[in-house]
Structures are given as structure tokens and as C-alpha cells.
Amino acid sequence: MSDALKHECGIAMVRLLKPLEYYKEKYGTAFYGVNKMYLMMEKQHNRGQDGAGFASIKLDVDPGERYISRVRSNKSQPIQDIFAQINERINQTFQEHPEYKDDVAAQKKNIPYIGELFLGHVRYGTFGINSVENVHPFLRQNNWMHRNLIIAGNFNMTNTTEQFNNLIDLGMHPKEKADTITVMEKIGHFLDEGVRKLYKKAKKAGMNKREASPYIVEHLSVSKILKKSARDWDGGYAMAGLLGHGDAFVLRDPAGIRPAYFYKDDEIVVVASERPAIQTVFDVPFEEIKEVKPGHALIIQKDGNVSHKRIQKELERKSCSFERIYFSRGNDAEIYQERKELGRLVMPRVLKAIDYDTENTVFSFIPNTAETSFYGMLDAAQNELNKQKNEAILKEEGNLTNERLLQIQEHKIRTEKIAIKDVKLRTFITEDSSRDDLVAHVYDVTYGVVKPGDNLVIIDDSIVRGTTLKKSILKMLDRLNPKQIVVVSSAPQIRYPDCYGIDMARLEDLVAFQAALALHKDRGTYDIVEEIYHRAKAEIAKTEGDRVNHVKELYAPFSDQEISDKIAEIIGGQGINAKVKLIFQTVDDLHEACPKNLGDWYFTGDYPTNGGKKVVNRAYVHFFEGNPERAY
């Protein structure tokens, strides 16, 4: 993506199902789980560079022994930092007690972080202060082992205010109005309630407090706690949690917006936000890795029993298509093919834009996530070239010379690495008056491969704000003197904000929204902007019933092509000599390419929850009123 965009978090969970001695004997180390967690988190580093956290639980420890460990970092390389701290602590203990090296029981008793249950998180902060206190996992502590709760997730809630007020109604005093805190306290409240009820039963059965503890562990129902906690949640989430005594869960939202995958064998249960992380780290086949079902929780009990329980009624499946286009690692077998298909499906309109002149066109991509779509686009271009060759041969069949045949056969699709991102320069850019000049040099271009008068086709995975295109990429590409620059987006026009985990909160930042406003001005229909404002304001005041996304009305009078042309006009601007065309993927072709992930609200405005519809109306009200606050 040429525009910088903060986005997804990632989770990783590992539960060892055998005693630690088993892993020491088979794999040579009792730190097998810690090592796998490091790899799982690194393989999902693409999902979070703002922070990382790790927590572990030891099972069946004696009273007075530490059984929960946690380390978090917001350093520039947070995953490396937290595991460096863990490694330092381990090495320090071995230096002081070399006799522990072959004594697994002593390691478990005396070294933090070693254990049977692990939870990791990589964070991309969407908003708020990026302090270490904002980094997951979050810990809710209690002297009762069962009431300790560790939470980490990939999520955004759309109704945090309502959840916050609900906690107040329960008699609580939350320390912060943040979705992570409200979610954790809600689960914690019903966890406390469940433990209290079981203790009363144990007491009634004649057990003393110490005898009640194993009874509570055996009978505590994580699924009941989650059903009560999540009853009023609205958002997209893959929520992972550990209880102090050893139960664990991963809960996914009812529409399946946020991803969660798991694998189980007789040695481990593992959960991750991305399937390739599990495949690579544990060397397991694609087909053995399953999804946590929407509205369900994967529950791992202390005794190792694993169940898949329905927690909420499933909604229509709307798994995030942006995951497939951009955020997830492209080495997933399905995602790789889907991204290629996105490039292939958009190619017919690209060929039309260049008047099928493949001989005088250079094809390239804007690094790096668009590269796979570029390959799909090339496949389609090659098919067109083969057709052109056949037609040329047939046309000259009676007079075809060897020289002409060789000329036809040597015609190839011209592909080059045109745009090269200068990562070091990007980190230097600040918000001062020199920003625009610096932004213009974020990308370098390859000189000498585009002839003056050529068409230049560049595919990007998506265009959000268009800022980098306008201020950097197009200016750099124009120096190559092409006749025409065709910018291709493998995603449709992004018209609406996201509120389920991707940082697109402000409508006015979206270049498609700016284009729609400009078209209304051009046509003398700008009065509709205020009319929508009044309808949107009334919509967010509603307290019940299904909600309506009134922002759709802004785009309704215009065709996709009209908006694309206006975006091209906005980002082309002055100083660009080449003609600039923009081609966006269609929503229908997006669905064809990604048939299992039909969440498309950023493109269509069809939010899967009422909370999402409320957010988009609130975002519009904020735009109209000039309110810089986020809509969620």
C-alpha cells in the first residue's frame, strides 16, 4: 500500500499438552513453548510494529510459587526486545544455578516464562498513547488463582461507551474508557461471579476453602462466562484469554470479521491470527489448520480437553476482505491465489485503457504487497499477447517471412521494477514545513527502462488517501516521460471508514470521499451534503432498531468511473505532464477473487453490525461539524 496505514494486531497462543520433560527429551529443551512463541510472533510481525507482549502460565504449582509471568515492550524492535529480556533472565538463572540445566522440575519452579500455557501479541496502535501500558496482554490480578485473567486480542469495539456505562451499572469503577479495559473487566466480572457461585456450592457440600479450589477448576464454565460477557459486544474481534489456573480461550466475533486459526495434535494446541504462521512454525499441512468459527470460542481446559463452543448467534459471514488484499502474509496458499486473481480480473480494463498496445507499455507495481496481484495481471497480459501474436500471424499468413515471424515471436510483455521505496528516508519525515518536499522523495524510480511516449501501468493493492501517489509517486514516475500513467488498484474505491480494527476513522481523509464532494460542487448539488448531515445526526441519536448508513447517499448519483476520474484529477494535479488514469477493482470481481471473505464495508458501506452503521454516520457528522475526534 503506497499510503501508510496502521492496521491489524496479531495474536499467538500455545498450549503444551505433555509434561515439560517430554519436550526436553524429544526436542532437547523444556523451553520448546517459549521458542515456538518467538517464531509465531515473528511470523506475524507484519501485523504489528508498535509493541509486543508475552505472558505465560505454569500449571500445578505450589502456593507461594510464581505461576504467571508477563513482559511487554514498545521499543523499535519489540519482539526481539521481549525475548532478549526472557533469554537474559534464563541465562542469568543458569549462571547462578548450573545444576538446573538438566533438571526440568527445577527450571519450572525457579525460572520465569517457562510453563505450559503461552499468549503473545503484536500490536499496531490505532489510536491513543503508544506507551507500554497500552501493549497487550493485559493482566487482571487476584490472589485467587481462578480469578487471574490475561487478555490479548485483535479487535475494535464500536460500542465502548455503552460497555463502559454497563460496567458502571454493575457497580464497578473502570480505570479507563478503552475497549480493551472494558472487555477485560466485563469478562472479569462474570469470572468472579462464576467462581463465587461454585464456591458457595462447594461450601454447601462441606468443603473448606482449600478443598474448594480444585472443585472450582473442574466445574468452572468458560463458555458461560463468555456468553454473559459478550452478549452486548459490537465489533470485530479475535479475543484470546488465559485464566490463572490454566483454562484458555479464543473467541471470534459473530460475523467472522477478524481472523483466527488453530491446530491441535497430541503435543500442542496452537492459535494464531494467520494460518502460515502455524504452518511454518509447526510444519503442518494447510488442510489440518482450522478456523475458529464465527461466534464460537475455542476453549482449552486445564486438563487439556479442547472444545469448540458456540457463544453468540452467528451473523452473515463477513470476514474482512482487506485481510486478503493487504494485511495478511501473502504466503498463505489461498491468499496468494486470491491476490493473483485480483490482478487477473482487473486486467481487461487495463488493456482497454492502453488501447491494447502491449508493445509500447511497461508494467510494474508499487512495492511490495501488490507484487502478487502484479503476477496475476501479467498472466492476463500474456494471454492477450498470445492472442495478438496469433492474429498477426494469421493476418500475414500468405506473406509471412522468417524475419517477420521472428519479430512477432520476440514481442514480450515489458515488465520492470520501476518504483523503489527508500525505507530509511521514510522514517526521517516529520510534520514540519519541509514535509512535502521530503515525501516527494520517499520513492526512487528506475531510469532508462521507459521510452518517452510509452504507457506506464503501475498496480497498487489499494488507494486510501492518495497522498503518497499525489506528492511522491506520480511526480517521480512523470520524470520518465511516459505518455500515460495508469494507476491500478487491486481493491475497489475505499469510500467508508473502518471501525473493526483497521485505522481508517475519518471520512475526509479518504480520497474517494473527497472526489464525491468535488463532484457535487461541480454539478451544483452540494446541498445534499447538509441534508445527509441532518439524517446522519438523527440516525446516531436512535437508541434501538436497525440502523441505516446515510453516507451512501453521497455517492449514489455517481458511477464508479465518474468517481475514479475525479480521483485521478485530484491526485494528478499540476506539474504532471503525463495523462493519469485510475482503474479500481470492482466489488463484484473482489467477491469473485475472495469468495470466502465478503466483508466489504469500506467499499460498499454495508457494515455487518449496527455499531458499524452508527460509526459511519458519526464520522460524517464529525466531518460536517469540523470535529477532529475519531468516530469510535
C-alpha positions as CSV (number, residue, x, y, z in Angstrom):
1,M,0.0,0.0,0.0
2,S,1.6,3.3,-1.1
3,D,-0.3,5.2,1.7
4,A,0.9,4.5,5.2
5,L,-1.9,2.8,7.1
6,K,-1.9,1.4,10.7
7,H,-3.9,-1.6,11.0
8,E,-4.2,-5.1,12.4
9,C,-2.9,-6.6,15.6
10,G,-1.9,-10.3,15.8
11,I,-2.3,-13.0,18.5
12,A,-0.4,-16.2,19.2
13,M,-1.3,-18.9,21.7
14,V,0.4,-22.2,22.5
15,R,-0.7,-24.8,25.0
16,L,1.6,-27.7,25.7
17,L,-0.4,-30.9,26.3
18,K,2.5,-33.0,27.6
19,P,4.7,-32.6,30.7
20,L,7.8,-30.4,30.1
21,E,10.1,-33.4,30.5
22,Y,8.6,-34.8,27.3
23,Y,9.7,-31.7,25.2
24,K,13.1,-31.8,26.9
25,E,13.6,-35.4,25.8
26,K,12.1,-35.1,22.3
27,Y,13.3,-31.6,21.3
28,G,16.2,-31.1,23.6
29,T,14.7,-28.2,25.7
30,A,12.0,-27.6,28.1
31,F,11.8,-24.1,26.6
32,Y,10.1,-25.6,23.5
33,G,6.9,-23.5,24.0
34,V,8.9,-20.2,24.5
35,N,10.9,-20.9,21.3
36,K,7.8,-21.6,19.3
37,M,6.1,-18.4,20.6
38,Y,9.1,-16.4,19.5
39,L,8.7,-17.8,16.0
40,M,4.9,-17.4,16.0
41,M,5.2,-13.8,16.9
42,E,8.0,-13.0,14.4
43,K,6.0,-14.7,11.6
44,Q,3.2,-12.2,12.4
45,H,5.4,-9.2,12.8
46,N,3.7,-7.7,9.7
47,R,0.7,-7.2,11.8
48,G,2.3,-5.0,14.5
49,Q,5.4,-2.9,14.9
50,D,4.2,-0.6,17.7
51,G,4.6,-3.1,20.5
52,A,4.6,-6.7,21.6
53,G,3.8,-8.7,24.7
54,F,4.2,-12.2,26.0
55,A,2.6,-14.0,29.0
56,S,3.0,-17.5,30.4
57,I,1.3,-19.6,33.0
58,K,2.8,-22.6,34.9
59,L,0.3,-25.4,35.7
60,D,0.0,-27.1,39.1
61,V,2.5,-25.0,41.1
62,D,2.6,-25.0,44.9
63,P,1.2,-22.0,46.8
64,G,3.8,-19.2,47.1
65,E,5.4,-20.1,43.8
66,R,5.1,-17.6,40.9
67,Y,3.0,-19.0,38.1
68,I,2.2,-16.0,35.9
69,S,4.9,-14.1,34.0
70,R,4.5,-11.2,31.6
71,V,6.8,-9.0,29.6
72,R,5.9,-6.2,27.2
73,S,7.8,-3.8,25.0
74,N,7.2,-0.7,22.9
75,K,10.8,-0.5,21.7
76,S,11.6,-0.1,18.0
77,Q,12.0,-3.9,17.7
78,P,9.6,-5.0,20.4
79,I,9.5,-8.8,19.7
80,Q,13.3,-9.0,19.8
81,D,13.3,-6.9,22.9
82,I,10.9,-9.0,25.0
83,F,12.6,-12.3,24.0
84,A,16.0,-10.8,24.8
85,Q,14.7,-10.0,28.2
86,I,13.4,-13.5,28.6
87,N,16.7,-15.0,27.4
88,E,18.7,-12.8,29.7
89,R,16.7,-14.0,32.7
90,I,17.1,-17.6,31.7
91,N,20.8,-17.3,31.2
92,Q,21.2,-15.4,34.5
93,T,19.5,-18.2,36.3
94,F,21.7,-20.9,34.7
95,Q,24.8,-18.9,35.5
96,E,23.8,-18.8,39.2
97,H,22.5,-22.4,39.2
98,P,24.2,-24.5,36.6
99,E,22.7,-27.6,38.2
100,Y,19.3,-26.5,36.7
101,K,20.3,-27.2,33.1
102,D,19.3,-30.8,33.1
103,D,16.6,-30.5,35.9
104,V,13.3,-29.6,34.3
105,A,11.4,-29.6,37.5
106,A,13.9,-27.0,38.9
107,Q,13.6,-24.9,35.8
108,K,9.9,-24.8,36.0
109,K,10.0,-23.9,39.7
110,N,12.7,-21.2,39.5
111,I,12.7,-19.7,36.1
112,P,10.0,-17.2,34.9
113,Y,8.4,-17.7,31.5
114,I,8.8,-21.4,31.3
115,G,5.4,-23.1,31.6
116,E,2.7,-24.9,29.7
117,L,0.5,-22.0,28.5
118,F,1.6,-19.0,26.5
119,L,-0.1,-16.0,25.0
120,G,1.6,-13.5,22.7
121,H,0.5,-10.3,21.0
122,V,1.9,-8.0,18.3
123,R,0.3,-4.5,18.4
124,Y,-0.5,-1.9,15.8
125,G,-1.8,1.0,17.8
126,T,-4.8,2.6,16.0
127,F,-5.1,5.5,18.4
128,G,-4.2,6.6,21.9
129,I,-0.8,6.9,23.5
130,N,1.6,4.2,22.4
131,S,3.0,3.6,25.9
132,V,4.0,0.2,27.2
133,E,0.8,0.3,29.3
134,N,-1.2,0.1,26.1
135,V,0.5,-3.1,25.0
136,H,-1.3,-6.4,25.3
137,P,-1.5,-8.8,27.1
138,F,-3.5,-7.1,29.8
139,L,-3.5,-8.6,33.3
140,R,-6.3,-8.6,35.9
141,Q,-4.7,-9.9,39.1
142,N,-6.2,-11.6,42.1
143,N,-5.0,-13.8,44.9
144,W,-7.5,-16.4,43.9
145,M,-5.8,-18.3,41.1
146,H,-9.1,-18.8,39.3
147,R,-9.7,-15.0,39.1
148,N,-6.5,-14.1,37.4
149,L,-7.3,-13.1,33.8
150,I,-4.9,-12.3,31.0
151,I,-6.4,-10.8,27.8
152,A,-5.0,-10.1,24.3
153,G,-6.8,-9.5,21.1
154,N,-7.1,-8.3,17.6
155,F,-10.2,-6.1,17.8
156,N,-12.1,-2.8,17.9
157,M,-15.4,-2.4,19.7
158,T,-17.9,0.0,18.2
159,N,-19.9,0.4,21.4
160,T,-17.2,1.0,24.0
161,T,-19.1,3.8,25.7
162,E,-22.2,1.6,26.2
163,Q,-20.0,-1.2,27.6
164,F,-18.3,1.3,29.9
165,N,-21.6,2.5,31.2
166,N,-22.7,-1.1,31.6
167,L,-19.8,-1.7,33.9
168,I,-20.8,1.3,36.0
169,D,-24.3,-0.1,36.2
170,L,-22.7,-3.3,37.6
171,G,-21.3,-1.2,40.4
172,M,-17.7,-1.1,39.0
173,H,-15.3,1.8,38.7
174,P,-13.3,1.2,35.4
175,K,-10.0,3.0,35.4
176,E,-10.1,3.7,31.7
177,K,-12.6,4.2,28.9
178,A,-10.9,1.9,26.4
179,D,-12.3,-1.1,24.7
180,T,-9.5,-3.5,26.0
181,I,-10.2,-2.4,29.6
182,T,-14.0,-2.7,29.3
183,V,-13.8,-6.1,27.6
184,M,-11.4,-7.4,30.3
185,E,-13.4,-6.1,33.2
186,K,-16.6,-7.5,31.7
187,I,-15.1,-10.9,31.4
188,G,-13.6,-10.5,34.8
189,H,-16.9,-9.6,36.4
190,F,-18.6,-12.8,35.2
191,L,-15.5,-14.8,36.0
192,D,-15.7,-13.5,39.6
193,E,-19.4,-14.3,39.6
194,G,-18.8,-17.9,38.3
195,V,-16.2,-18.5,40.9
196,R,-18.4,-17.2,43.8
197,K,-21.3,-19.4,42.7
198,L,-19.1,-22.5,42.6
199,Y,-17.5,-21.7,46.0
200,K,-21.0,-21.5,47.5
201,K,-21.8,-24.9,46.1
202,A,-18.6,-26.3,47.4
203,K,-19.2,-24.8,50.8
204,K,-22.7,-26.2,50.9
205,A,-21.2,-29.6,50.1
206,G,-19.0,-29.4,53.2
207,M,-15.7,-28.4,51.5
208,N,-13.4,-25.9,53.1
209,K,-11.8,-23.1,51.1
210,R,-8.7,-25.0,50.2
211,E,-10.7,-28.0,49.1
212,A,-13.0,-25.8,47.0
213,S,-10.2,-24.7,44.7
214,P,-9.9,-27.9,42.7
215,Y,-13.7,-28.2,42.6
216,I,-13.9,-24.7,41.1
217,V,-11.2,-25.6,38.5
218,E,-13.1,-28.7,37.5
219,H,-16.6,-27.1,37.2
220,L,-15.9,-23.5,36.0
221,S,-17.6,-23.0,32.7
222,V,-15.6,-20.7,30.4
223,S,-18.4,-20.8,27.8
224,K,-21.0,-19.5,30.2
225,I,-18.7,-16.7,31.3
226,L,-18.1,-15.7,27.6
227,K,-21.8,-15.9,26.7
228,K,-22.7,-13.5,29.5
229,S,-19.7,-11.2,28.8
230,A,-20.1,-10.9,25.0
231,R,-23.9,-10.6,25.0
232,D,-23.8,-6.9,24.0
233,W,-20.5,-6.6,22.3
234,D,-20.5,-5.0,18.8
235,G,-17.3,-5.0,16.8
236,G,-14.8,-7.2,15.1
237,Y,-12.6,-9.4,17.3
238,A,-10.5,-12.4,17.9
239,M,-10.1,-12.3,21.6
240,A,-7.7,-14.6,23.5
241,G,-7.7,-15.2,27.2
242,L,-5.9,-17.2,29.9
243,L,-7.2,-17.9,33.4
244,G,-4.7,-18.2,36.2
245,H,-5.4,-21.9,36.9
246,G,-4.8,-22.9,33.2
247,D,-8.0,-22.6,31.2
248,A,-7.7,-20.7,28.0
249,F,-10.0,-19.5,25.2
250,V,-10.1,-17.7,21.8
251,L,-13.4,-16.0,21.0
252,R,-14.3,-14.8,17.5
253,D,-16.9,-12.2,16.6
254,P,-20.3,-13.5,15.1
255,A,-19.6,-12.2,11.6
256,G,-16.1,-13.6,11.5
257,I,-14.6,-10.1,10.8
258,R,-11.3,-10.8,12.4
259,P,-9.3,-14.0,11.6
260,A,-8.3,-16.8,14.0
261,Y,-6.8,-20.2,13.1
262,F,-5.9,-23.2,15.2
263,Y,-4.2,-26.5,15.1
264,K,-4.2,-29.4,17.5
265,D,-2.3,-32.7,17.9
266,D,-1.3,-34.8,20.8
267,E,1.5,-32.4,21.8
268,I,0.2,-28.9,21.4
269,V,-2.8,-26.7,20.7
270,V,-1.8,-23.5,18.8
271,V,-3.8,-20.4,17.8
272,A,-2.7,-17.6,15.5
273,S,-4.2,-14.7,13.5
274,E,-2.6,-16.1,10.4
275,R,-2.5,-19.6,9.1
276,P,1.0,-19.5,7.5
277,A,2.5,-18.7,11.0
278,I,1.2,-22.1,12.2
279,Q,2.1,-23.9,9.0
280,T,5.7,-22.7,9.0
281,V,6.5,-22.9,12.7
282,F,5.0,-26.3,13.3
283,D,5.5,-27.8,9.8
284,V,1.9,-28.9,9.5
285,P,-0.3,-29.3,6.3
286,F,-2.6,-26.5,5.2
287,E,-5.7,-28.7,5.5
288,E,-5.0,-29.6,9.2
289,I,-5.3,-25.9,10.3
290,K,-8.9,-24.9,11.0
291,E,-10.6,-21.6,11.5
292,V,-12.2,-20.7,14.8
293,K,-15.9,-20.4,13.7
294,P,-17.6,-17.0,13.8
295,G,-19.5,-16.6,17.1
296,H,-17.6,-19.5,18.6
297,A,-14.9,-19.9,21.2
298,L,-12.1,-22.4,21.1
299,I,-11.8,-23.5,24.8
300,I,-8.8,-25.3,26.2
301,Q,-9.4,-26.6,29.7
302,K,-6.7,-27.1,32.3
303,D,-7.0,-30.9,31.8
304,G,-6.2,-30.4,28.1
305,N,-9.7,-31.0,26.8
306,V,-10.4,-28.9,23.7
307,S,-13.9,-27.9,22.6
308,H,-15.4,-25.5,20.1
309,K,-18.4,-23.8,21.7
310,R,-21.0,-21.5,20.2
311,I,-21.0,-18.3,22.3
312,Q,-23.1,-16.0,20.1
313,K,-25.6,-16.4,17.3
314,E,-23.7,-16.3,14.0
315,L,-24.3,-13.4,11.7
316,E,-23.9,-13.5,7.9
317,R,-20.2,-14.2,7.4
318,K,-18.4,-11.0,6.6
319,S,-14.8,-11.9,7.0
320,C,-12.5,-8.9,6.2
321,S,-11.5,-8.8,2.5
322,F,-8.8,-6.3,3.3
323,E,-7.1,-9.1,5.2
324,R,-6.7,-10.8,1.8
325,I,-5.8,-7.8,-0.2
326,Y,-3.2,-6.3,2.0
327,F,-2.7,-7.2,5.7
328,S,-2.2,-10.9,5.9
329,R,1.1,-12.6,4.8
330,G,0.9,-13.5,1.2
331,N,2.5,-16.9,1.6
332,D,-0.9,-18.4,2.7
333,A,-1.9,-20.7,-0.2
334,E,-5.4,-19.2,-0.5
335,I,-4.3,-15.6,-0.1
336,Y,-1.6,-16.0,-2.8
337,Q,-4.1,-17.3,-5.3
338,E,-6.7,-14.7,-4.4
339,R,-4.2,-11.8,-4.9
340,K,-3.2,-13.2,-8.2
341,E,-6.9,-13.4,-9.2
342,L,-7.4,-9.8,-8.2
343,G,-4.7,-8.8,-10.7
344,R,-6.1,-11.0,-13.4
345,L,-9.6,-9.8,-13.1
346,V,-8.7,-6.1,-13.3
347,M,-6.6,-6.6,-16.4
348,P,-9.3,-6.3,-19.1
349,R,-9.9,-2.7,-18.2
350,V,-6.2,-2.0,-18.1
351,L,-5.9,-3.3,-21.7
352,K,-8.7,-1.1,-22.8
353,A,-7.1,1.9,-21.1
354,I,-3.8,1.4,-23.1
355,D,-5.8,0.5,-26.3
356,Y,-4.3,-3.0,-26.2
357,D,-0.9,-1.5,-27.1
358,T,1.2,-4.0,-25.1
359,E,4.3,-3.3,-27.3
360,N,4.6,0.3,-26.0
361,T,3.6,-0.3,-22.4
362,V,5.7,-1.0,-19.3
363,F,4.0,-2.9,-16.4
364,S,5.2,-2.6,-12.8
365,F,4.0,-2.5,-9.2
366,I,4.3,-0.3,-6.2
367,P,6.2,-2.4,-3.6
368,N,5.7,-4.7,-2.0
369,T,2.3,-6.2,-1.2
370,A,1.0,-5.5,-4.7
371,E,3.6,-7.8,-6.2
372,T,1.4,-10.9,-6.2
373,S,-1.5,-9.1,-7.9
374,F,1.1,-7.9,-10.4
375,Y,1.8,-11.5,-11.3
376,G,-1.9,-12.2,-11.9
377,M,-2.1,-9.1,-14.1
378,L,0.9,-10.4,-16.1
379,D,-0.8,-13.8,-16.6
380,A,-3.8,-12.0,-18.2
381,A,-1.5,-9.7,-20.2
382,Q,0.4,-12.8,-21.5
383,N,-2.9,-14.3,-22.7
384,E,-3.7,-11.0,-24.5
385,L,-0.2,-11.0,-26.1
386,N,-0.6,-14.6,-27.3
387,K,-3.9,-13.6,-28.9
388,Q,-2.2,-10.6,-30.6
389,K,0.6,-12.9,-31.9
390,N,-1.9,-15.4,-33.3
391,E,-3.8,-12.6,-35.0
392,A,-0.7,-11.1,-36.5
393,I,0.5,-14.5,-37.9
394,L,-2.9,-15.2,-39.4
395,K,-3.1,-11.7,-40.9
396,E,0.1,-12.2,-42.8
397,E,-0.2,-16.0,-43.4
398,G,0.3,-15.7,-47.1
399,N,3.2,-13.3,-47.0
400,L,4.9,-14.2,-43.7
401,T,8.6,-14.0,-43.8
402,N,11.0,-15.6,-41.3
403,E,12.1,-12.1,-40.3
404,R,8.5,-11.0,-39.6
405,L,7.7,-14.3,-37.8
406,L,10.8,-13.8,-35.6
407,Q,9.7,-10.2,-34.9
408,I,6.2,-11.3,-33.8
409,Q,7.6,-14.1,-31.6
410,E,10.1,-11.8,-29.9
411,H,7.3,-9.4,-28.7
412,K,7.2,-9.8,-24.9
413,I,5.3,-8.1,-22.1
414,R,7.6,-5.4,-20.8
415,T,7.9,-5.6,-17.0
416,E,10.3,-3.6,-14.9
417,K,10.9,-2.7,-11.2
418,I,10.1,1.0,-11.6
419,A,9.3,2.3,-8.1
420,I,11.7,1.6,-5.2
421,K,10.8,2.6,-1.7
422,D,13.5,4.3,0.4
423,V,12.6,3.0,3.8
424,K,15.3,4.9,5.6
425,L,14.1,8.2,4.3
426,R,10.5,7.4,5.3
427,T,11.5,7.2,9.0
428,F,13.1,10.7,8.8
429,I,9.9,12.5,7.7
430,T,8.4,14.9,10.2
431,E,5.3,17.2,10.2
432,D,7.2,20.4,9.6
433,S,7.1,22.7,6.6
434,S,9.6,20.6,4.6
435,R,7.4,17.5,4.8
436,D,6.0,17.8,1.2
437,D,9.5,18.0,-0.3
438,L,10.7,15.0,1.7
439,V,7.6,13.0,0.8
440,A,8.3,13.6,-2.8
441,H,11.5,11.5,-2.4
442,V,10.1,8.5,-0.5
443,Y,10.2,6.5,-3.7
444,D,13.1,6.3,-6.2
445,V,12.4,5.3,-9.8
446,T,14.4,3.3,-12.3
447,Y,15.6,5.4,-15.2
448,G,16.2,4.2,-18.7
449,V,13.6,1.4,-19.0
450,V,10.6,3.6,-20.1
451,K,10.8,5.2,-23.5
452,P,9.3,8.6,-24.0
453,G,5.7,8.1,-25.2
454,D,5.3,4.7,-23.5
455,N,2.3,3.8,-21.4
456,L,3.3,3.1,-17.8
457,V,1.0,0.8,-15.8
458,I,1.5,0.6,-12.1
459,I,-0.5,-1.6,-9.8
460,D,-1.0,-0.8,-6.1
461,D,-3.0,-3.0,-3.7
462,S,-5.3,-0.2,-2.6
463,I,-5.6,3.6,-2.6
464,V,-6.8,5.1,0.7
465,R,-5.8,8.8,0.9
466,G,-3.9,9.1,-2.3
467,T,-1.4,11.4,-0.6
468,T,1.8,9.4,-1.5
469,L,0.6,9.0,-5.1
470,K,0.0,12.7,-5.4
471,K,3.0,14.0,-3.6
472,S,5.6,11.4,-4.4
473,I,4.9,8.5,-6.8
474,L,3.3,10.3,-9.7
475,K,5.8,13.1,-9.7
476,M,8.7,10.6,-9.7
477,L,7.1,8.5,-12.5
478,D,6.4,11.5,-14.6
479,R,10.2,12.2,-14.8
480,L,10.4,9.1,-17.0
481,N,8.3,11.0,-19.6
482,P,5.6,8.4,-20.3
483,K,2.6,9.3,-22.5
484,Q,0.2,7.9,-19.9
485,I,0.4,6.7,-16.3
486,V,-2.3,4.1,-15.5
487,V,-2.5,3.5,-11.7
488,V,-4.4,0.3,-11.0
489,S,-5.8,-0.6,-7.6
490,S,-6.4,-4.3,-6.9
491,A,-9.0,-3.1,-4.3
492,P,-12.2,-1.2,-5.0
493,Q,-12.6,2.5,-4.1
494,I,-12.3,2.9,-0.3
495,R,-15.4,5.1,0.5
496,Y,-16.1,4.5,4.2
497,P,-14.1,4.3,7.4
498,D,-13.4,1.0,9.1
499,C,-14.2,0.5,12.8
500,Y,-13.3,-3.1,13.4
501,G,-9.6,-3.0,13.7
502,I,-8.1,-1.0,10.8
503,D,-7.2,2.6,11.3
504,M,-9.5,4.4,8.8
505,A,-11.6,6.6,11.1
506,R,-12.0,9.9,9.3
507,L,-14.1,10.1,6.1
508,E,-12.5,13.3,5.0
509,D,-9.1,11.5,4.8
510,L,-10.4,9.2,2.1
511,V,-9.7,10.4,-1.5
512,A,-12.9,8.8,-2.8
513,F,-14.9,10.9,-0.3
514,Q,-13.1,14.0,-1.4
515,A,-13.9,13.1,-5.0
516,A,-17.7,12.7,-4.3
517,L,-17.7,16.1,-2.6
518,A,-15.9,17.7,-5.5
519,L,-18.4,16.1,-8.0
520,H,-21.3,17.6,-6.0
521,K,-19.7,21.0,-6.2
522,D,-19.1,20.7,-9.9
523,R,-22.8,19.8,-10.5
524,G,-24.4,22.3,-8.2
525,T,-25.8,19.6,-5.9
526,Y,-23.7,20.3,-2.8
527,D,-26.9,21.0,-0.7
528,I,-27.1,17.2,-0.3
529,V,-24.0,17.4,2.0
530,E,-26.0,19.2,4.7
531,E,-29.1,17.1,4.1
532,I,-27.1,13.9,4.8
533,Y,-25.7,15.5,7.9
534,H,-29.1,16.0,9.4
535,R,-30.1,12.4,8.6
536,A,-26.9,11.1,9.9
537,K,-27.2,13.1,13.2
538,A,-30.8,11.7,13.7
539,E,-29.5,8.2,13.0
540,I,-26.9,8.2,15.7
541,A,-29.4,9.5,18.2
542,K,-31.5,6.4,17.7
543,T,-31.5,4.0,20.7
544,E,-33.0,0.9,19.1
545,G,-33.8,-0.7,15.8
546,D,-31.7,-1.4,12.7
547,R,-29.6,1.5,11.6
548,V,-29.1,3.0,8.1
549,N,-25.8,4.2,6.6
550,H,-26.9,7.6,5.2
551,V,-23.4,8.3,3.8
552,K,-24.2,6.0,0.9
553,E,-26.4,8.8,-0.4
554,L,-23.4,11.0,-1.1
555,Y,-22.1,8.5,-3.7
556,A,-25.4,7.4,-5.1
557,P,-25.6,9.9,-8.0
558,F,-22.3,9.0,-9.5
559,S,-20.9,6.0,-11.3
560,D,-17.8,4.3,-10.2
561,Q,-16.0,5.6,-13.3
562,E,-17.0,9.2,-12.5
563,I,-15.5,8.9,-9.1
564,S,-12.4,7.2,-10.4
565,D,-11.9,10.1,-13.0
566,K,-12.3,12.7,-10.3
567,I,-9.8,10.9,-8.0
568,A,-7.4,10.9,-11.0
569,E,-7.9,14.6,-11.3
570,I,-7.3,15.2,-7.6
571,I,-4.1,13.2,-7.4
572,G,-2.8,14.2,-10.8
573,G,-2.8,17.9,-10.0
574,Q,-0.4,20.4,-11.5
575,G,3.1,19.6,-12.7
576,I,2.2,16.2,-14.1
577,N,2.8,16.1,-17.8
578,A,1.6,12.6,-18.5
579,K,-2.1,11.8,-18.7
580,V,-3.2,10.0,-15.4
581,K,-5.8,7.3,-15.4
582,L,-7.1,5.4,-12.4
583,I,-8.6,1.9,-12.5
584,F,-10.1,0.4,-9.4
585,Q,-11.2,-3.2,-8.9
586,T,-14.9,-3.8,-9.0
587,V,-16.7,-5.1,-5.9
588,D,-18.1,-8.0,-7.9
589,D,-14.6,-9.0,-9.1
590,L,-13.4,-8.7,-5.5
591,H,-16.0,-11.1,-4.4
592,E,-15.1,-13.5,-7.2
593,A,-11.4,-13.4,-6.2
594,C,-12.1,-13.7,-2.4
595,P,-15.3,-15.8,-2.2
596,K,-14.9,-16.8,1.4
597,N,-14.2,-13.2,2.7
598,L,-17.1,-11.0,1.7
599,G,-16.6,-8.2,4.3
600,D,-16.6,-5.2,2.0
601,W,-18.0,-2.3,4.2
602,Y,-15.1,0.1,3.3
603,F,-16.1,-0.2,-0.3
604,T,-19.9,-0.6,-0.2
605,G,-20.9,0.8,3.2
606,D,-22.6,-2.5,4.0
607,Y,-21.5,-2.8,7.7
608,P,-22.2,-6.2,9.3
609,T,-23.2,-4.7,12.6
610,N,-25.4,-1.8,13.8
611,G,-22.4,-0.4,15.6
612,G,-20.6,0.0,12.3
613,K,-23.5,1.8,10.8
614,K,-23.6,4.1,13.8
615,V,-19.9,4.8,13.4
616,V,-20.1,5.8,9.8
617,N,-22.9,8.2,10.5
618,R,-21.0,9.7,13.4
619,A,-17.9,10.0,11.2
620,Y,-20.0,12.1,8.7
621,V,-21.3,14.3,11.5
622,H,-17.8,14.9,12.7
623,F,-16.7,15.8,9.2
624,F,-19.5,18.3,8.7
625,E,-19.0,19.9,12.1
626,G,-15.3,20.1,11.7
627,N,-14.8,17.9,14.7
628,P,-11.3,16.2,14.6
629,E,-12.3,13.5,17.0
630,R,-12.4,9.9,15.9
631,A,-15.8,8.3,15.3
632,Y,-15.1,5.3,17.5
